[in-house]
Amino acid sequence: MEFRRSGQRDPRRRRVLTDMLLGRSDTSRSNSLSARLARHAHKSEHYGDAPFLDEQLRLTDLIPRRLVTLIGLFVLGLGTIAGLVMLHTATPNWANAATGDRLAAFDLAGRASLAGWFSSTVLLLSAVMSVLVYTIRRHRTDDYQGHYRVWLWAALCWLLLSVDQTAGLRDAFREMMTRVTGTPLMGDGTMWWVIGYFFLLGGVGTRLGIDMWQSRLSTAVMLLAAASAVVAVLVPLGWVLPEGGVQAVILSRGAEMVAALLLLTAMGLHARYVLLDAEGLLPIRVRDEEDAEDDYAEEEEYEYDEDEVAAEETVLFGQNVRLHRPTTHRTSRPAPPPKPDAFSAGMQAVSSQVGRKLTKQEKKALRRRLEQERLKRQRRSA
């Protein structure tokens, strides 16, 4: 008795059996999933179907999309700073008229004041805005080195500055370095925290400026924030107003608050730029001729006319190669076009004669050489 017969029907039977098993497993899995959803799908006692959850704001919705909004917030911040300065100068003796002590809430020189709270809050918002930039910036497709991580370092730096405005971390660092080294710099050791902030913020700020360079507006505002911070540091050292006094306190604290406000504006401007860039709403920049020639391999598209194609012989890598002469035209699309058949045939001919595949640099050099020869022929014919 023959129990099994081999032939062409056996593979077909195995395929049919496999399809039946897969279909049955998928069906059972979908049925179990729908059963679980049916058991847990019910209306909330207090919120019903909760349709409002679909309309809640996302994190990226916190980024202002209109430039007028950012300008208005900046003007509002400047008005707040001006109001704090006026309160400092107009209410010197509200707390104790006999001793002349200022009210602590309006004293710009004190940590526990409205000025310190304002600077701390603005720096904290700058850290939040840097994190929002990071959440968008990390999805950029051409960032192969992972430069987007600098935004996390920037957020940590702004958070450190925010804590320093209320907790006085710079004073603690100054005392610690003075005791460890036994050398107070600039009399009371102020230069210790200045040096530490210079290397930390200078390194992160430089790398951040390189990443922000594409947005000229945010970069310019960032530079203004750095200049204002330098003024706020130089005034307590006596390099700007040696006589000190009330004017020095107002200038130092005012420059510090302006620097924090400019930093928040720069972060908001760049967050807006990154968001519009991710959505494809930024205008396409026209590249220069030199840059276009350097990236010719990515931006040029070849077209061939069967009636005008002329074959020529050129020397490449020590071999006589017969190539076709292309005619080119520039396109506005930045994506690299597919390789034409004639050029692919030329690449295969060169590869076969050389005995190996051409590298990317060699292909680019060949295209550049063909383009140079085409331009020479055009000049001769003209």
C-alpha positions in Angstrom: 0.0 0.0 0.0 1.3 3.4 -0.9 0.9 5.8 2.0 2.5 8.9 0.3 3.0 9.9 -3.2 5.6 12.5 -4.1 5.2 14.9 -6.9 4.1 18.5 -7.7 1.0 18.2 -5.5 3.0 17.9 -2.2 4.4 21.5 -2.2 1.0 22.8 -3.1 -0.6 20.9 -0.2 2.0 22.3 2.2 1.4 25.8 1.1 -2.4 25.4 1.4 -2.0 23.9 4.9 0.3 26.7 6.0 -2.1 29.4 4.7 -5.0 27.8 6.5 -3.0 27.6 9.8 -1.8 31.2 9.5 -5.3 32.4 8.6 -6.8 30.5 11.5 -4.2 31.9 14.0 -4.7 35.5 12.7 -8.4 35.1 13.0 -8.2 33.7 16.6 -5.8 36.5 17.6 -8.1 39.2 16.2 -11.1 37.7 17.8 -9.4 37.5 21.2 -8.2 41.1 20.9 -11.7 42.3 20.0 -13.1 40.4 22.9 -10.6 42.1 25.3 -11.4 45.5 23.9 -15.2 44.8 24.2 -14.7 43.9 27.8 -12.8 47.0 28.7 -14.5 49.5 26.4 -17.0 51.4 28.5 -18.0 54.9 29.2 -16.5 56.7 32.2 -18.9 57.5 35.0 -17.7 61.1 35.2 -16.4 61.9 31.7 -18.3 59.7 29.4 -16.4 59.0 26.1 -14.0 61.8 27.0 -13.8 63.3 23.4 -11.9 66.3 24.8 -8.8 64.2 25.2 -8.3 64.3 21.4 -8.3 68.1 21.5 -5.7 68.5 24.2 -2.6 70.5 23.4 0.6 68.8 22.4 4.1 69.8 23.6 4.8 71.4 20.2 1.7 73.5 20.5 3.5 75.5 23.2 6.0 76.8 20.6 4.8 80.2 19.3 4.4 80.0 15.5 3.9 83.7 14.9 6.9 86.0 15.1 4.6 88.8 16.4 3.8 86.6 19.4 7.5 86.3 20.3 8.1 90.0 19.9 5.1 90.8 22.1 6.4 88.5 24.8 9.8 90.1 24.6 8.3 93.6 25.0 6.3 92.4 27.9 9.4 91.0 29.6 11.2 94.3 29.0 8.3 96.1 30.7 8.5 93.8 33.7 12.2 94.5 34.0 11.7 98.2 33.8 9.0 97.9 36.5 11.3 96.0 38.9 14.0 98.6 38.4 11.6 101.4 39.1 10.4 99.7 42.3 14.0 99.3 43.4 14.7 103.0 43.0 11.3 104.4 44.2 10.8 102.3 47.4 14.1 102.4 49.3 12.7 102.9 52.8 9.4 101.0 52.9 10.7 98.3 55.3 12.4 100.4 57.9 12.6 104.1 57.7 15.0 104.4 60.6 17.7 102.1 59.2 17.1 102.8 55.5 16.8 99.1 54.7 15.1 98.3 51.4 12.1 96.1 51.1 13.4 92.6 50.4 10.9 91.8 47.7 12.0 94.9 45.6 15.7 94.8 46.4 17.6 93.9 43.2 20.7 92.9 45.1 18.9 90.2 47.1 18.3 86.7 46.1 14.9 86.4 47.6 13.4 89.2 45.5 11.1 89.6 42.5 14.1 90.1 40.3 15.6 86.8 41.3 12.2 85.1 40.8 11.9 86.7 37.4 15.3 85.6 36.2 14.9 82.0 37.6 11.5 81.6 35.9 12.7 82.9 32.6 15.8 80.6 32.7 13.5 77.6 33.6 11.3 78.4 30.6 14.5 78.5 28.5 15.3 75.0 29.6 11.8 73.8 28.7 12.1 75.4 25.3 15.4 73.7 24.7 13.8 70.3 25.5 11.1 71.1 23.0 13.7 71.9 20.4 15.4 68.5 21.2 12.2 66.6 20.7 11.9 67.9 17.2 15.6 68.2 16.3 16.4 64.6 17.0 14.3 63.5 14.1 16.4 65.3 11.5 17.4 62.8 8.9 20.9 64.3 8.0 22.2 64.5 11.5 24.4 61.4 11.4 26.7 62.5 14.3 23.9 63.1 16.8 24.6 66.8 17.2 21.0 67.2 18.5 22.1 66.0 21.9 23.6 69.5 22.6 20.1 70.7 23.3 19.9 68.5 26.3 23.2 69.9 27.6 21.8 73.4 27.0 18.7 72.6 28.9 20.8 71.4 31.8 22.8 74.6 31.7 19.8 76.8 31.8 18.3 74.7 34.6 21.6 75.2 36.5 21.4 79.0 36.0 17.8 79.0 37.1 18.7 77.2 40.4 21.6 79.6 40.9 19.4 82.6 40.8 17.5 81.6 43.9 19.9 79.2 45.7 23.2 81.0 45.2 25.2 78.2 43.7 27.9 80.5 42.6 28.6 81.7 46.1 28.8 78.1 47.3 31.2 77.2 44.4 33.3 80.2 45.3 33.7 79.3 48.9 34.4 75.7 48.0 37.2 76.5 45.5 38.7 79.1 47.9 38.9 76.6 50.7 40.3 73.8 48.5 42.9 75.9 46.8 43.5 78.3 49.6 43.7 81.1 47.0 40.9 83.6 46.7 40.9 85.2 43.3 40.0 88.8 42.8 39.9 89.5 46.6 36.8 87.5 47.6 37.2 84.6 45.1 34.6 85.8 42.6 36.8 84.8 39.7 36.4 81.1 40.6 32.7 80.9 39.6 33.4 83.2 36.7 36.0 80.8 35.3 33.8 77.8 35.9 30.8 79.4 34.2 33.1 80.6 31.3 34.3 77.1 30.4 30.9 75.4 31.0 28.7 77.9 29.2 31.3 78.8 26.7 31.7 75.2 25.5 28.0 74.5 25.4 27.1 77.9 23.9 29.7 77.6 21.1 28.4 74.2 20.0 24.8 75.5 20.4 25.6 78.5 18.2 27.0 76.2 15.5 23.7 74.2 15.5 21.7 77.4 15.5 23.6 79.1 12.6 21.0 78.2 10.0 18.5 80.5 11.8 20.3 83.9 11.6 17.7 85.7 13.8 17.9 83.3 16.7 21.7 83.3 16.5 21.8 87.1 16.6 19.5 87.2 19.7 21.7 84.5 21.3 24.8 86.7 20.8 23.0 89.7 22.3 22.2 87.5 25.4 25.8 86.5 25.7 26.9 90.2 25.5 24.4 91.2 28.2 25.6 88.3 30.4 29.2 89.5 30.0 28.1 93.0 31.2 26.3 91.5 34.2 29.5 89.7 35.2 31.9 92.6 34.6 30.0 95.1 36.7 30.4 93.3 40.1 34.1 92.9 39.3 34.4 96.7 39.1 35.5 96.7 35.5 32.6 98.8 34.2 31.6 101.0 37.2 34.5 101.1 39.6 32.6 103.3 42.1 29.8 100.8 42.6 26.7 101.9 44.5 23.1 101.9 43.4 23.9 102.4 39.7 26.2 99.3 39.7 23.5 97.2 41.3 20.8 98.3 38.8 23.1 97.8 35.8 24.3 94.4 36.9 20.9 93.0 37.9 19.2 94.6 35.0 21.7 93.2 32.5 21.3 89.8 34.1 17.5 89.9 33.7 17.8 91.2 30.1 20.3 88.3 29.3 17.8 85.8 30.7 15.0 87.3 28.6 17.1 87.4 25.5 18.0 83.7 26.0 14.4 82.7 26.3 13.6 84.7 23.1 16.5 83.0 21.3 15.3 79.6 22.3 11.7 80.4 21.3 12.9 81.7 17.9 14.9 78.6 17.2 12.1 76.4 18.4 9.8 78.1 15.9 12.4 77.7 13.2 12.9 74.0 13.8 9.1 73.4 13.9 8.5 75.2 10.6 11.5 73.4 9.1 10.1 70.0 10.2 6.7 70.9 8.7 8.2 72.1 5.4 7.0 75.6 5.8 10.3 77.4 5.4 11.2 79.0 2.1 13.8 77.1 0.0 17.1 78.9 -0.2 18.7 79.5 -3.6 22.2 78.1 -3.5 25.2 79.8 -4.8 26.9 78.7 -8.1 30.0 77.5 -6.3 28.0 75.3 -3.9 25.9 74.0 -6.7 29.0 73.0 -8.7 30.4 71.2 -5.6 27.2 69.2 -5.1 26.7 68.6 -8.8 26.3 64.9 -8.3 23.3 65.4 -6.0 21.5 68.3 -7.8 22.0 67.6 -11.5 19.7 65.4 -13.5 20.9 63.9 -16.8 18.8 63.8 -20.0 19.8 62.1 -23.2 18.6 62.7 -26.7 19.1 59.7 -29.0 19.6 62.0 -32.0 22.3 64.2 -30.4 24.2 61.7 -28.3 27.7 61.5 -29.5 30.2 58.9 -28.2 33.7 59.9 -27.3 36.7 58.2 -25.9 38.4 59.5 -22.7 41.2 58.2 -20.5 40.1 57.3 -17.0 42.2 55.5 -14.4 44.8 54.6 -17.1 42.2 53.0 -19.4 40.6 54.2 -22.7 36.8 54.3 -21.9 34.1 55.0 -24.5 31.5 57.2 -22.9 28.4 59.1 -24.1 28.2 62.8 -23.8 25.2 63.9 -21.7 23.2 67.1 -21.7 22.2 68.5 -18.4 19.6 70.8 -17.0 19.2 72.1 -13.4 16.1 71.1 -11.4 14.7 72.7 -8.3 14.2 69.4 -6.5 17.1 68.8 -4.1 16.6 65.0 -4.0 19.1 63.1 -6.2 17.6 61.8 -9.4 17.8 58.2 -10.5 20.8 57.2 -12.6 20.1 57.2 -16.4 20.7 54.1 -18.5 23.5 55.6 -20.6 25.5 56.8 -17.6 25.0 53.4 -15.8 26.3 51.7 -18.9 29.3 54.0 -18.8 29.9 53.1 -15.2 29.7 49.4 -16.0 32.1 49.8 -18.8 34.6 51.6 -16.6 34.2 49.0 -13.8 34.8 46.1 -16.2 37.9 47.7 -17.6 39.3 48.7 -14.2 38.4 45.3 -12.7 36.5 46.6 -9.7 33.5 48.7 -8.8 34.0 52.4 -8.7 33.8 54.2 -5.5 31.5 57.1 -4.7 34.4 59.6 -5.1 35.4 58.1 -8.4 31.9 58.3 -9.8 31.6 61.9 -8.6 35.0 62.7 -10.2 33.8 61.2 -13.5 30.6 63.2 -13.5 32.5 66.4 -12.7 35.0 65.6 -15.6 32.2 65.1 -18.1 30.6 68.3 -17.0 33.8 70.2 -17.5 34.3 68.8 -20.9 30.7 69.7 -21.8 31.3 73.3 -20.7 34.6 73.4 -22.8 32.7 72.3 -25.9 30.0 74.9 -25.3 32.7 77.6 -25.1 34.4 76.4 -28.3 31.1 76.3 -30.2 30.2 79.8 -28.9 
